[in-house]
Amino acid sequence: MDREQFETFYEGQAPWDIPGPQPAFVGLEEAGAIRGAVLDVGCGMGENALYLASRGYDVWGIDFVPQAIERATAKARERGLNVHFQVGDALKLAQLGRSFDTVIDCGLFHTFNDEERSVFVGTLAQLLRPGGEYHVLCFSDREPPGEGPRRVTRQEIRDTFRDGWEVREIRESSFETASYPGAPQFSSGGPRAWLASIVRSTDGPET
């Protein structure tokens, strides 16, 4: 992941910075797929975390860009919502020192290279309780080549979470993106995405 590139985005207008949560996560919450303590990993400026906090969940959000965390914290204060936002490394999640029942990921997974994917899955298992669920919205290989991050295939998701996980569902979805002069051009209706729900195995001791 290119930290400087993300810092540059947050100094201006980031394509993913929309004034509210991603509809995909609203749908998951309404369907009862979010439960217990929630971590928003790669939370950006916090809209998904803030939405879940407004629905009564105990929510943490981490991001490696300090500007994003500063803005998310300000939003929480303005809205009177209790969300714990902190600067953190998604490849060192054990440093958070606590566990979660649900982890949501909006646009982080597709930024990893192959080696980082493996590290991420290992550290995710260290804080997601057995039986806990990881919900990821990532760029799909069905989005035509062009601007934006690496496209991900269904099989890549299944291969990455082969051991110690159950890939419960991978369905077609999309990202809602910001509209502004010079904004990246994607498919009509927003970049095509996969929305995957993946359960940590209950085998073995809890970490």
Backbone as JSON Lines, residues from 0, in Angstrom:
{"i":0,"aa":"M","n":[0.84,-1.19,0.0],"ca":[0.0,0.0,0.0],"c":[0.88,1.25,0.0]}
{"i":1,"aa":"D","n":[0.5,2.22,-0.77],"ca":[1.27,3.46,-0.9],"c":[0.69,4.52,0.05]}
{"i":2,"aa":"R","n":[1.34,4.68,1.2],"ca":[0.83,5.61,2.21],"c":[0.76,7.04,1.66]}
{"i":3,"aa":"E","n":[1.78,7.45,0.94],"ca":[1.8,8.82,0.42],"c":[0.65,9.07,-0.54]}
{"i":4,"aa":"Q","n":[0.33,8.07,-1.35],"ca":[-0.78,8.23,-2.28],"c":[-2.09,8.45,-1.53]}
{"i":5,"aa":"F","n":[-2.31,7.68,-0.47],"ca":[-3.54,7.84,0.31],"c":[-3.55,9.18,1.04]}
{"i":6,"aa":"E","n":[-2.42,9.61,1.55],"ca":[-2.34,10.91,2.21],"c":[-2.73,12.02,1.24]}
{"i":7,"aa":"T","n":[-2.27,11.89,-0.01],"ca":[-2.61,12.88,-1.03],"c":[-4.11,12.9,-1.3]}
{"i":8,"aa":"F","n":[-4.72,11.72,-1.36],"ca":[-6.17,11.65,-1.56],"c":[-6.91,12.4,-0.45]}
{"i":9,"aa":"Y","n":[-6.47,12.18,0.8],"ca":[-7.19,12.79,1.92],"c":[-6.94,14.28,2.05]}
{"i":10,"aa":"E","n":[-5.91,14.77,1.39],"ca":[-5.7,16.21,1.37],"c":[-6.68,16.9,0.43]}
{"i":11,"aa":"G","n":[-7.22,16.15,-0.51],"ca":[-8.2,16.69,-1.46],"c":[-9.5,15.93,-1.37]}
{"i":12,"aa":"Q","n":[-9.98,15.45,-2.51],"ca":[-11.22,14.71,-2.58],"c":[-10.92,13.26,-2.93]}
{"i":13,"aa":"A","n":[-11.19,12.37,-2.02],"ca":[-11.01,10.95,-2.28],"c":[-12.26,10.4,-2.97]}
{"i":14,"aa":"P","n":[-12.09,9.58,-4.0],"ca":[-13.26,9.07,-4.73],"c":[-14.24,8.3,-3.85]}
{"i":15,"aa":"W","n":[-13.74,7.67,-2.8],"ca":[-14.6,6.86,-1.93],"c":[-15.21,7.67,-0.78]}
{"i":16,"aa":"D","n":[-14.89,8.93,-0.69],"ca":[-15.39,9.76,0.42],"c":[-16.79,10.27,0.08]}
{"i":17,"aa":"I","n":[-17.79,9.49,0.45],"ca":[-19.17,9.87,0.19],"c":[-19.81,10.31,1.5]}
{"i":18,"aa":"P","n":[-20.88,11.11,1.43],"ca":[-21.49,11.65,2.67],"c":[-22.45,10.67,3.34]}
{"i":19,"aa":"G","n":[-21.94,9.51,3.69],"ca":[-22.77,8.5,4.32],"c":[-22.15,7.13,4.13]}
{"i":20,"aa":"P","n":[-22.76,6.09,4.71],"ca":[-22.2,4.75,4.59],"c":[-22.4,4.17,3.19]}
{"i":21,"aa":"Q","n":[-21.59,3.19,2.87],"ca":[-21.8,2.46,1.62],"c":[-23.1,1.65,1.73]}
{"i":22,"aa":"P","n":[-23.95,1.71,0.71],"ca":[-25.23,0.97,0.76],"c":[-25.05,-0.52,1.05]}
{"i":23,"aa":"A","n":[-23.95,-1.11,0.62],"ca":[-23.73,-2.53,0.86],"c":[-23.7,-2.84,2.36]}
{"i":24,"aa":"F","n":[-23.11,-1.96,3.15],"ca":[-23.03,-2.21,4.59],"c":[-24.34,-1.87,5.29]}
{"i":25,"aa":"V","n":[-25.06,-0.91,4.77],"ca":[-26.4,-0.65,5.29],"c":[-27.26,-1.9,5.11]}
{"i":26,"aa":"G","n":[-27.16,-2.52,3.93],"ca":[-27.92,-3.73,3.67],"c":[-27.54,-4.86,4.6]}
{"i":27,"aa":"L","n":[-26.26,-5.02,4.88],"ca":[-25.83,-6.07,5.8],"c":[-26.4,-5.83,7.2]}
{"i":28,"aa":"E","n":[-26.36,-4.6,7.65],"ca":[-26.88,-4.29,8.99],"c":[-28.38,-4.57,9.05]}
{"i":29,"aa":"E","n":[-29.09,-4.14,8.03],"ca":[-30.54,-4.34,8.01],"c":[-30.91,-5.81,7.95]}
{"i":30,"aa":"A","n":[-30.02,-6.61,7.38],"ca":[-30.27,-8.06,7.27],"c":[-29.84,-8.82,8.53]}
{"i":31,"aa":"G","n":[-29.3,-8.11,9.51],"ca":[-28.87,-8.75,10.75],"c":[-27.53,-9.44,10.67]}
{"i":32,"aa":"A","n":[-26.71,-9.09,9.66],"ca":[-25.42,-9.74,9.48],"c":[-24.3,-9.12,10.32]}
{"i":33,"aa":"I","n":[-24.56,-7.97,10.93],"ca":[-23.58,-7.32,11.8],"c":[-23.95,-7.63,13.24]}
{"i":34,"aa":"R","n":[-22.98,-8.04,14.02],"ca":[-23.3,-8.35,15.42],"c":[-22.12,-8.04,16.34]}
{"i":35,"aa":"G","n":[-22.46,-7.8,17.6],"ca":[-21.46,-7.62,18.63],"c":[-20.54,-6.44,18.42]}
{"i":36,"aa":"A","n":[-19.31,-6.59,18.89],"ca":[-18.29,-5.56,18.75],"c":[-17.76,-5.57,17.32]}
{"i":37,"aa":"V","n":[-17.64,-4.39,16.73],"ca":[-17.3,-4.27,15.31],"c":[-16.0,-3.47,15.13]}
{"i":38,"aa":"L","n":[-15.15,-3.98,14.24],"ca":[-13.97,-3.23,13.8],"c":[-14.15,-2.87,12.34]}
{"i":39,"aa":"D","n":[-13.98,-1.58,12.02],"ca":[-13.94,-1.12,10.63],"c":[-12.46,-0.95,10.29]}
{"i":40,"aa":"V","n":[-11.93,-1.89,9.52],"ca":[-10.5,-1.88,9.22],"c":[-10.27,-1.13,7.92]}
{"i":41,"aa":"G","n":[-9.38,-0.12,7.98],"ca":[-9.22,0.78,6.84],"c":[-10.42,1.69,6.74]}
{"i":42,"aa":"C","n":[-10.78,2.31,7.86],"ca":[-12.07,3.01,7.99],"c":[-12.14,4.33,7.24]}
{"i":43,"aa":"G","n":[-10.99,4.85,6.77],"ca":[-11.05,6.15,6.1],"c":[-11.61,7.21,7.03]}
{"i":44,"aa":"M","n":[-12.51,8.01,6.5],"ca":[-13.08,9.1,7.3],"c":[-14.32,8.68,8.07]}
{"i":45,"aa":"G","n":[-14.55,7.36,8.15],"ca":[-15.42,6.84,9.2],"c":[-16.9,6.69,8.95]}
{"i":46,"aa":"E","n":[-17.39,6.93,7.75],"ca":[-18.84,6.92,7.58],"c":[-19.49,5.57,7.88]}
{"i":47,"aa":"N","n":[-18.84,4.47,7.51],"ca":[-19.44,3.16,7.81],"c":[-19.44,2.88,9.3]}
{"i":48,"aa":"A","n":[-18.33,3.21,9.97],"ca":[-18.25,3.03,11.42],"c":[-19.28,3.9,12.14]}
{"i":49,"aa":"L","n":[-19.41,5.14,11.69],"ca":[-20.36,6.05,12.33],"c":[-21.8,5.59,12.14]}
{"i":50,"aa":"Y","n":[-22.09,5.05,10.97],"ca":[-23.44,4.52,10.74],"c":[-23.74,3.38,11.72]}
{"i":51,"aa":"L","n":[-22.78,2.45,11.87],"ca":[-23.03,1.32,12.76],"c":[-23.13,1.78,14.21]}
{"i":52,"aa":"A","n":[-22.33,2.78,14.59],"ca":[-22.44,3.32,15.95],"c":[-23.82,3.93,16.17]}
{"i":53,"aa":"S","n":[-24.36,4.57,15.15],"ca":[-25.69,5.17,15.27],"c":[-26.78,4.11,15.43]}
{"i":54,"aa":"R","n":[-26.45,2.88,15.04],"ca":[-27.38,1.76,15.18],"c":[-27.16,1.0,16.48]}
{"i":55,"aa":"G","n":[-26.26,1.5,17.32],"ca":[-26.09,0.94,18.66],"c":[-24.95,-0.03,18.84]}
{"i":56,"aa":"Y","n":[-24.09,-0.19,17.84],"ca":[-22.97,-1.12,17.96],"c":[-21.77,-0.48,18.65]}
{"i":57,"aa":"D","n":[-20.98,-1.33,19.32],"ca":[-19.69,-0.93,19.87],"c":[-18.69,-0.99,18.72]}
{"i":58,"aa":"V","n":[-18.2,0.16,18.26],"ca":[-17.42,0.21,17.03],"c":[-16.05,0.85,17.24]}
{"i":59,"aa":"W","n":[-15.05,0.21,16.66],"ca":[-13.73,0.78,16.52],"c":[-13.44,0.97,15.04]}
{"i":60,"aa":"G","n":[-12.62,1.96,14.72],"ca":[-12.18,2.15,13.34],"c":[-10.7,2.46,13.32]}
{"i":61,"aa":"I","n":[-9.97,1.8,12.42],"ca":[-8.54,2.1,12.29],"c":[-8.2,2.42,10.83]}
{"i":62,"aa":"D","n":[-7.2,3.26,10.67],"ca":[-6.68,3.59,9.35],"c":[-5.24,4.03,9.54]}
{"i":63,"aa":"F","n":[-4.41,3.84,8.5],"ca":[-3.0,4.21,8.64],"c":[-2.71,5.65,8.25]}
{"i":64,"aa":"V","n":[-3.75,6.39,7.86],"ca":[-3.57,7.79,7.48],"c":[-4.09,8.69,8.61]}
{"i":65,"aa":"P","n":[-3.23,9.41,9.29],"ca":[-3.68,10.24,10.41],"c":[-4.75,11.26,10.03]}
{"i":66,"aa":"Q","n":[-4.66,11.86,8.83],"ca":[-5.66,12.85,8.43],"c":[-7.07,12.24,8.4]}
{"i":67,"aa":"A","n":[-7.16,11.0,7.94],"ca":[-8.45,10.33,7.88],"c":[-9.02,10.12,9.28]}
{"i":68,"aa":"I","n":[-8.17,9.69,10.21],"ca":[-8.62,9.45,11.58],"c":[-9.02,10.76,12.26]}
{"i":69,"aa":"E","n":[-8.28,11.82,12.0],"ca":[-8.64,13.12,12.56],"c":[-10.02,13.56,12.1]}
{"i":70,"aa":"R","n":[-10.31,13.38,10.82],"ca":[-11.61,13.79,10.29],"c":[-12.73,12.89,10.82]}
{"i":71,"aa":"A","n":[-12.45,11.58,10.92],"ca":[-13.45,10.67,11.45],"c":[-13.78,10.99,12.9]}
{"i":72,"aa":"T","n":[-12.75,11.3,13.68],"ca":[-12.95,11.64,15.09],"c":[-13.77,12.92,15.22]}
{"i":73,"aa":"A","n":[-13.5,13.89,14.36],"ca":[-14.27,15.14,14.39],"c":[-15.73,14.89,14.05]}
{"i":74,"aa":"K","n":[-15.99,14.03,13.08],"ca":[-17.37,13.69,12.73],"c":[-18.09,13.03,13.9]}
{"i":75,"aa":"A","n":[-17.41,12.12,14.57],"ca":[-18.03,11.45,15.71],"c":[-18.4,12.45,16.8]}
{"i":76,"aa":"R","n":[-17.5,13.39,17.04],"ca":[-17.75,14.41,18.06],"c":[-18.93,15.29,17.65]}
{"i":77,"aa":"E","n":[-18.96,15.69,16.4],"ca":[-20.05,16.55,15.9],"c":[-21.41,15.85,15.98]}
{"i":78,"aa":"R","n":[-21.41,14.55,15.75],"ca":[-22.68,13.8,15.72],"c":[-23.04,13.18,17.07]}
{"i":79,"aa":"G","n":[-22.17,13.36,18.05],"ca":[-22.45,12.81,19.37],"c":[-22.43,11.3,19.4]}
{"i":80,"aa":"L","n":[-21.55,10.69,18.59],"ca":[-21.46,9.24,18.52],"c":[-20.17,8.75,19.15]}
{"i":81,"aa":"N","n":[-20.25,7.62,19.82],"ca":[-19.1,7.07,20.53],"c":[-18.44,5.99,19.67]}
{"i":82,"aa":"V","n":[-17.43,6.39,18.91],"ca":[-16.63,5.47,18.11],"c":[-15.18,5.67,18.49]}
{"i":83,"aa":"H","n":[-14.48,4.56,18.7],"ca":[-13.05,4.65,19.01],"c":[-12.27,4.6,17.7]}
{"i":84,"aa":"F","n":[-11.77,5.74,17.26],"ca":[-10.96,5.82,16.05],"c":[-9.48,5.94,16.45]}
{"i":85,"aa":"Q","n":[-8.62,5.21,15.75],"ca":[-7.19,5.36,16.02],"c":[-6.38,5.02,14.77]}
{"i":86,"aa":"V","n":[-5.19,5.61,14.71],"ca":[-4.26,5.28,13.64],"c":[-3.74,3.87,13.92]}
{"i":87,"aa":"G","n":[-3.77,3.02,12.91],"ca":[-3.33,1.65,13.1],"c":[-2.94,0.99,11.8]}
{"i":88,"aa":"D","n":[-2.21,-0.1,11.92],"ca":[-1.71,-0.85,10.78],"c":[-2.58,-2.09,10.6]}
{"i":89,"aa":"A","n":[-3.23,-2.22,9.45],"ca":[-4.11,-3.36,9.2],"c":[-3.34,-4.68,9.12]}
{"i":90,"aa":"L","n":[-2.03,-4.62,8.99],"ca":[-1.22,-5.83,8.95],"c":[-0.65,-6.18,10.33]}
{"i":91,"aa":"K","n":[-1.06,-5.42,11.35],"ca":[-0.61,-5.68,12.72],"c":[-1.79,-5.5,13.68]}
{"i":92,"aa":"L","n":[-2.89,-6.18,13.38],"ca":[-4.13,-5.96,14.13],"c":[-4.05,-6.42,15.58]}
{"i":93,"aa":"A","n":[-3.17,-7.36,15.88],"ca":[-3.05,-7.82,17.26],"c":[-2.64,-6.7,18.19]}
{"i":94,"aa":"Q","n":[-2.02,-5.65,17.64],"ca":[-1.59,-4.53,18.47],"c":[-2.77,-3.78,19.09]}
{"i":95,"aa":"L","n":[-3.97,-4.0,18.57],"ca":[-5.14,-3.34,19.14],"c":[-5.45,-3.87,20.53]}
{"i":96,"aa":"G","n":[-5.05,-5.09,20.83],"ca":[-5.2,-5.63,22.18],"c":[-6.6,-6.02,22.57]}
{"i":97,"aa":"R","n":[-7.47,-6.29,21.61],"ca":[-8.82,-6.74,21.93],"c":[-9.37,-7.56,20.77]}
{"i":98,"aa":"S","n":[-10.53,-8.17,20.98],"ca":[-11.12,-9.0,19.95],"c":[-12.48,-8.43,19.53]}
{"i":99,"aa":"F","n":[-12.96,-8.92,18.39],"ca":[-14.2,-8.42,17.81],"c":[-15.05,-9.58,17.29]}
{"i":100,"aa":"D","n":[-16.35,-9.31,17.22],"ca":[-17.3,-10.29,16.67],"c":[-17.48,-10.12,15.17]}
{"i":101,"aa":"T","n":[-17.29,-8.89,14.69],"ca":[-17.47,-8.57,13.27],"c":[-16.37,-7.62,12.84]}
{"i":102,"aa":"V","n":[-15.84,-7.85,11.64],"ca":[-14.91,-6.92,11.02],"c":[-15.48,-6.54,9.66]}
{"i":103,"aa":"I","n":[-15.54,-5.24,9.37],"ca":[-15.95,-4.8,8.05],"c":[-14.76,-4.16,7.34]}
{"i":104,"aa":"D","n":[-14.75,-4.32,6.03],"ca":[-13.64,-3.85,5.21],"c":[-14.23,-3.26,3.94]}
{"i":105,"aa":"C","n":[-14.13,-1.96,3.82],"ca":[-14.65,-1.27,2.63],"c":[-13.47,-0.75,1.82]}
{"i":106,"aa":"G","n":[-13.02,-1.55,0.86],"ca":[-11.98,-1.07,-0.04],"c":[-10.56,-1.2,0.45]}
{"i":107,"aa":"L","n":[-10.32,-2.03,1.46],"ca":[-8.94,-2.24,1.92],"c":[-8.32,-3.48,1.26]}
{"i":108,"aa":"F","n":[-9.03,-4.58,1.26],"ca":[-8.47,-5.85,0.8],"c":[-7.86,-5.74,-0.59]}
{"i":109,"aa":"H","n":[-8.5,-5.0,-1.47],"ca":[-8.0,-4.94,-2.85],"c":[-6.74,-4.08,-2.99]}
{"i":110,"aa":"T","n":[-6.3,-3.44,-1.93],"ca":[-5.04,-2.67,-1.99],"c":[-3.82,-3.54,-1.69]}
{"i":111,"aa":"F","n":[-4.02,-4.75,-1.17],"ca":[-2.9,-5.6,-0.77],"c":[-2.3,-6.34,-1.96]}
{"i":112,"aa":"N","n":[-0.98,-6.52,-1.91],"ca":[-0.35,-7.45,-2.84],"c":[-0.49,-8.86,-2.26]}
{"i":113,"aa":"D","n":[0.01,-9.86,-2.98],"ca":[-0.2,-11.25,-2.56],"c":[0.4,-11.53,-1.18]}
{"i":114,"aa":"E","n":[1.59,-11.03,-0.93],"ca":[2.23,-11.26,0.37],"c":[1.45,-10.58,1.49]}
{"i":115,"aa":"E","n":[1.0,-9.37,1.26],"ca":[0.24,-8.64,2.27],"c":[-1.09,-9.33,2.56]}
{"i":116,"aa":"R","n":[-1.7,-9.92,1.55],"ca":[-2.95,-10.64,1.78],"c":[-2.77,-11.75,2.82]}
{"i":117,"aa":"S","n":[-1.7,-12.5,2.66],"ca":[-1.43,-13.59,3.59],"c":[-1.21,-13.08,5.01]}
{"i":118,"aa":"V","n":[-0.45,-11.99,5.13],"ca":[-0.21,-11.4,6.45],"c":[-1.52,-10.9,7.05]}
{"i":119,"aa":"F","n":[-2.34,-10.25,6.23],"ca":[-3.61,-9.7,6.71],"c":[-4.52,-10.8,7.25]}
{"i":120,"aa":"V","n":[-4.64,-11.89,6.54],"ca":[-5.51,-12.97,6.99],"c":[-5.02,-13.52,8.33]}
{"i":121,"aa":"G","n":[-3.71,-13.63,8.49],"ca":[-3.18,-14.12,9.75],"c":[-3.47,-13.2,10.91]}
{"i":122,"aa":"T","n":[-3.29,-11.91,10.7],"ca":[-3.53,-10.95,11.79],"c":[-5.03,-10.78,12.05]}
{"i":123,"aa":"L","n":[-5.84,-10.92,11.0],"ca":[-7.29,-10.86,11.18],"c":[-7.77,-11.98,12.1]}
{"i":124,"aa":"A","n":[-7.19,-13.17,11.93],"ca":[-7.57,-14.31,12.76],"c":[-7.21,-14.1,14.23]}
{"i":125,"aa":"Q","n":[-6.26,-13.22,14.49],"ca":[-5.83,-12.97,15.86],"c":[-6.82,-12.14,16.65]}
{"i":126,"aa":"L","n":[-7.69,-11.39,15.97],"ca":[-8.64,-10.56,16.73],"c":[-10.11,-10.85,16.44]}
{"i":127,"aa":"L","n":[-10.4,-11.61,15.39],"ca":[-11.78,-11.98,15.11],"c":[-12.11,-13.26,15.87]}
{"i":128,"aa":"R","n":[-13.09,-13.2,16.74],"ca":[-13.42,-14.36,17.56],"c":[-13.87,-15.54,16.7]}
{"i":129,"aa":"P","n":[-13.6,-16.77,17.14],"ca":[-14.1,-17.93,16.4],"c":[-15.61,-17.82,16.18]}
{"i":130,"aa":"G","n":[-16.05,-18.03,14.97],"ca":[-17.44,-17.84,14.62],"c":[-17.76,-16.42,14.21]}
{"i":131,"aa":"G","n":[-16.79,-15.51,14.37],"ca":[-16.98,-14.12,13.96],"c":[-16.93,-14.0,12.44]}
{"i":132,"aa":"E","n":[-17.44,-12.87,11.95],"ca":[-17.59,-12.72,10.51],"c":[-16.85,-11.48,9.99]}
{"i":133,"aa":"Y","n":[-16.21,-11.69,8.85],"ca":[-15.5,-10.63,8.13],"c":[-16.28,-10.34,6.85]}
{"i":134,"aa":"H","n":[-16.73,-9.09,6.71],"ca":[-17.48,-8.66,5.53],"c":[-16.61,-7.7,4.74]}
{"i":135,"aa":"V","n":[-16.33,-8.05,3.48],"ca":[-15.42,-7.24,2.67],"c":[-16.1,-6.82,1.37]}
{"i":136,"aa":"L","n":[-15.97,-5.53,1.07],"ca":[-16.42,-4.98,-0.21],"c":[-15.17,-4.6,-0.97]}
{"i":137,"aa":"C","n":[-14.91,-5.28,-2.1],"ca":[-13.68,-5.05,-2.84],"c":[-13.96,-4.96,-4.33]}
{"i":138,"aa":"F","n":[-13.03,-4.32,-5.04],"ca":[-13.15,-4.19,-6.49],"c":[-13.25,-5.57,-7.13]}
{"i":139,"aa":"S","n":[-14.15,-5.71,-8.07],"ca":[-14.37,-6.96,-8.77],"c":[-13.64,-6.99,-10.11]}
{"i":140,"aa":"D","n":[-13.25,-8.18,-10.53],"ca":[-12.64,-8.34,-11.84],"c":[-13.64,-8.09,-12.97]}
{"i":141,"aa":"R","n":[-14.91,-7.93,-12.62],"ca":[-15.92,-7.6,-13.62],"c":[-15.96,-6.11,-13.93]}
{"i":142,"aa":"E","n":[-15.25,-5.32,-13.14],"ca":[-15.07,-3.91,-13.47],"c":[-14.04,-3.83,-14.58]}
{"i":143,"aa":"P","n":[-14.34,-3.17,-15.69],"ca":[-13.39,-3.11,-16.8],"c":[-12.04,-2.55,-16.38]}
{"i":144,"aa":"P","n":[-10.96,-2.97,-17.04],"ca":[-9.62,-2.45,-16.73],"c":[-9.6,-0.93,-16.88]}
{"i":145,"aa":"G","n":[-8.77,-0.29,-16.08],"ca":[-8.67,1.17,-16.15],"c":[-8.25,1.73,-14.81]}
{"i":146,"aa":"E","n":[-8.85,2.85,-14.45],"ca":[-8.49,3.52,-13.2],"c":[-8.9,2.67,-12.0]}
{"i":147,"aa":"G","n":[-8.33,3.03,-10.86],"ca":[-8.72,2.35,-9.64],"c":[-7.77,1.23,-9.26]}
{"i":148,"aa":"P","n":[-8.09,0.54,-8.18],"ca":[-7.19,-0.48,-7.63],"c":[-7.23,-1.8,-8.4]}
{"i":149,"aa":"R","n":[-6.45,-2.7,-7.91],"ca":[-6.39,-4.06,-8.46],"c":[-7.76,-4.73,-8.4]}
{"i":150,"aa":"R","n":[-8.1,-5.39,-9.48],"ca":[-9.37,-6.13,-9.52],"c":[-9.16,-7.5,-8.86]}
{"i":151,"aa":"V","n":[-10.19,-7.98,-8.18],"ca":[-10.12,-9.23,-7.43],"c":[-11.13,-10.22,-8.01]}
{"i":152,"aa":"T","n":[-10.74,-11.47,-8.12],"ca":[-11.66,-12.5,-8.58],"c":[-12.29,-13.22,-7.39]}
{"i":153,"aa":"R","n":[-13.42,-13.86,-7.67],"ca":[-14.04,-14.69,-6.64],"c":[-13.06,-15.77,-6.15]}
{"i":154,"aa":"Q","n":[-12.35,-16.38,-7.1],"ca":[-11.45,-17.47,-6.73],"c":[-10.32,-16.97,-5.85]}
{"i":155,"aa":"E","n":[-9.84,-15.76,-6.09],"ca":[-8.78,-15.22,-5.24],"c":[-9.27,-15.07,-3.8]}
{"i":156,"aa":"I","n":[-10.51,-14.65,-3.63],"ca":[-11.07,-14.54,-2.27],"c":[-11.12,-15.92,-1.63]}
{"i":157,"aa":"R","n":[-11.62,-16.9,-2.36],"ca":[-11.73,-18.25,-1.81],"c":[-10.34,-18.82,-1.49]}
{"i":158,"aa":"D","n":[-9.38,-18.59,-2.36],"ca":[-8.03,-19.11,-2.13],"c":[-7.37,-18.44,-0.93]}
{"i":159,"aa":"T","n":[-7.58,-17.15,-0.77],"ca":[-6.97,-16.42,0.33],"c":[-7.5,-16.89,1.68]}
{"i":160,"aa":"F","n":[-8.79,-17.23,1.73],"ca":[-9.42,-17.65,2.98],"c":[-9.72,-19.15,2.98]}
{"i":161,"aa":"R","n":[-8.77,-19.92,2.44],"ca":[-8.96,-21.36,2.32],"c":[-8.85,-22.07,3.65]}
{"i":162,"aa":"D","n":[-7.86,-21.72,4.46],"ca":[-7.55,-22.46,5.68],"c":[-8.04,-21.73,6.93]}
{"i":163,"aa":"G","n":[-8.9,-22.37,7.68],"ca":[-9.4,-21.81,8.93],"c":[-10.56,-20.85,8.78]}
{"i":164,"aa":"W","n":[-11.14,-20.81,7.58],"ca":[-12.24,-19.89,7.31],"c":[-13.32,-20.59,6.47]}
{"i":165,"aa":"E","n":[-14.52,-20.09,6.56],"ca":[-15.61,-20.52,5.68],"c":[-16.09,-19.32,4.88]}
{"i":166,"aa":"V","n":[-15.92,-19.38,3.57],"ca":[-16.45,-18.32,2.72],"c":[-17.94,-18.59,2.54]}
{"i":167,"aa":"R","n":[-18.73,-17.85,3.27],"ca":[-20.17,-18.12,3.33],"c":[-20.88,-17.63,2.07]}
{"i":168,"aa":"E","n":[-20.46,-16.46,1.57],"ca":[-21.15,-15.91,0.41],"c":[-20.25,-14.89,-0.29]}
{"i":169,"aa":"I","n":[-20.29,-14.89,-1.6],"ca":[-19.67,-13.83,-2.4],"c":[-20.71,-13.41,-3.43]}
{"i":170,"aa":"R","n":[-21.17,-12.18,-3.34],"ca":[-22.19,-11.75,-4.29],"c":[-21.81,-10.43,-4.96]}
{"i":171,"aa":"E","n":[-22.41,-10.21,-6.1],"ca":[-22.12,-8.99,-6.84],"c":[-22.66,-7.77,-6.1]}
{"i":172,"aa":"S","n":[-21.89,-6.71,-6.14],"ca":[-22.29,-5.46,-5.5],"c":[-21.63,-4.33,-6.27]}
{"i":173,"aa":"S","n":[-21.56,-3.16,-5.63],"ca":[-20.89,-2.01,-6.24],"c":[-20.51,-1.03,-5.15]}
{"i":174,"aa":"F","n":[-19.56,-0.15,-5.5],"ca":[-19.19,0.95,-4.64],"c":[-19.96,2.19,-5.07]}
{"i":175,"aa":"E","n":[-20.42,2.96,-4.1],"ca":[-20.9,4.31,-4.41],"c":[-19.69,5.22,-4.3]}
{"i":176,"aa":"T","n":[-19.47,6.07,-5.29],"ca":[-18.3,6.96,-5.29],"c":[-18.72,8.42,-5.38]}
{"i":177,"aa":"A","n":[-17.81,9.3,-4.99],"ca":[-18.07,10.73,-5.02],"c":[-18.04,11.23,-6.46]}
{"i":178,"aa":"S","n":[-18.86,12.22,-6.73],"ca":[-18.89,12.85,-8.05],"c":[-18.33,14.26,-7.93]}
{"i":179,"aa":"Y","n":[-17.31,14.56,-8.73],"ca":[-16.68,15.88,-8.71],"c":[-15.87,16.02,-9.99]}
{"i":180,"aa":"P","n":[-15.54,17.24,-10.39],"ca":[-14.75,17.43,-11.61],"c":[-13.44,16.66,-11.55]}
{"i":181,"aa":"G","n":[-13.18,15.86,-12.56],"ca":[-11.95,15.08,-12.6],"c":[-12.02,13.76,-11.87]}
{"i":182,"aa":"A","n":[-13.22,13.39,-11.38],"ca":[-13.36,12.13,-10.66],"c":[-13.09,10.95,-11.6]}
{"i":183,"aa":"P","n":[-12.52,9.85,-11.07],"ca":[-12.3,8.67,-11.9],"c":[-13.61,8.18,-12.51]}
{"i":184,"aa":"Q","n":[-13.5,7.64,-13.7],"ca":[-14.67,7.14,-14.4],"c":[-14.74,5.63,-14.28]}
{"i":185,"aa":"F","n":[-15.86,5.14,-13.75],"ca":[-16.05,3.72,-13.58],"c":[-17.36,3.3,-14.25]}
{"i":186,"aa":"S","n":[-17.75,2.08,-14.0],"ca":[-19.0,1.58,-14.58],"c":[-20.18,2.44,-14.15]}
{"i":187,"aa":"S","n":[-21.19,2.5,-15.0],"ca":[-22.42,3.19,-14.64],"c":[-23.0,2.56,-13.38]}
{"i":188,"aa":"G","n":[-23.34,3.39,-12.41],"ca":[-23.86,2.87,-11.15],"c":[-22.79,2.62,-10.11]}
{"i":189,"aa":"G","n":[-21.52,2.94,-10.45],"ca":[-20.43,2.76,-9.5],"c":[-19.57,1.57,-9.84]}
{"i":190,"aa":"P","n":[-18.32,1.55,-9.37],"ca":[-17.43,0.44,-9.66],"c":[-18.03,-0.89,-9.22]}
{"i":191,"aa":"R","n":[-17.88,-1.9,-10.06],"ca":[-18.4,-3.21,-9.73],"c":[-17.54,-3.84,-8.64]}
{"i":192,"aa":"A","n":[-18.19,-4.53,-7.73],"ca":[-17.52,-5.05,-6.54],"c":[-18.03,-6.43,-6.18]}
{"i":193,"aa":"W","n":[-17.26,-7.1,-5.35],"ca":[-17.72,-8.3,-4.67],"c":[-17.99,-7.93,-3.21]}
{"i":194,"aa":"L","n":[-19.09,-8.44,-2.68],"ca":[-19.38,-8.34,-1.26],"c":[-19.32,-9.75,-0.7]}
{"i":195,"aa":"A","n":[-18.27,-10.01,0.08],"ca":[-18.05,-11.36,0.6],"c":[-18.25,-11.39,2.11]}
{"i":196,"aa":"S","n":[-18.85,-12.46,2.58],"ca":[-19.02,-12.7,4.01],"c":[-18.28,-13.98,4.36]}
{"i":197,"aa":"I","n":[-17.31,-13.86,5.26],"ca":[-16.37,-14.94,5.54],"c":[-16.31,-15.16,7.05]}
{"i":198,"aa":"V","n":[-16.47,-16.41,7.48],"ca":[-16.57,-16.74,8.89],"c":[-15.28,-17.39,9.37]}
{"i":199,"aa":"R","n":[-14.78,-16.93,10.51],"ca":[-13.6,-17.58,11.1],"c":[-14.02,-18.91,11.7]}
{"i":200,"aa":"S","n":[-13.24,-19.93,11.42],"ca":[-13.53,-21.27,11.92],"c":[-13.62,-21.29,13.45]}
{"i":201,"aa":"T","n":[-14.5,-22.13,13.96],"ca":[-14.63,-22.28,15.42],"c":[-13.68,-23.36,15.94]}
{"i":202,"aa":"D","n":[-12.92,-24.0,15.06],"ca":[-11.97,-25.03,15.48],"c":[-10.78,-24.37,16.16]}
{"i":203,"aa":"G","n":[-10.29,-25.02,17.18],"ca":[-9.08,-24.52,17.83],"c":[-9.38,-23.49,18.9]}
{"i":204,"aa":"P","n":[-8.4,-23.13,19.71],"ca":[-8.59,-22.18,20.81],"c":[-8.79,-20.76,20.33]}
{"i":205,"aa":"E","n":[-9.51,-20.0,21.1],"ca":[-9.69,-18.58,20.8],"c":[-8.41,-17.83,21.12]}
{"i":206,"aa":"T","n":[-8.06,-16.87,20.24],"ca":[-6.87,-16.06,20.5],"c":[-7.25,-14.7,21.0]}
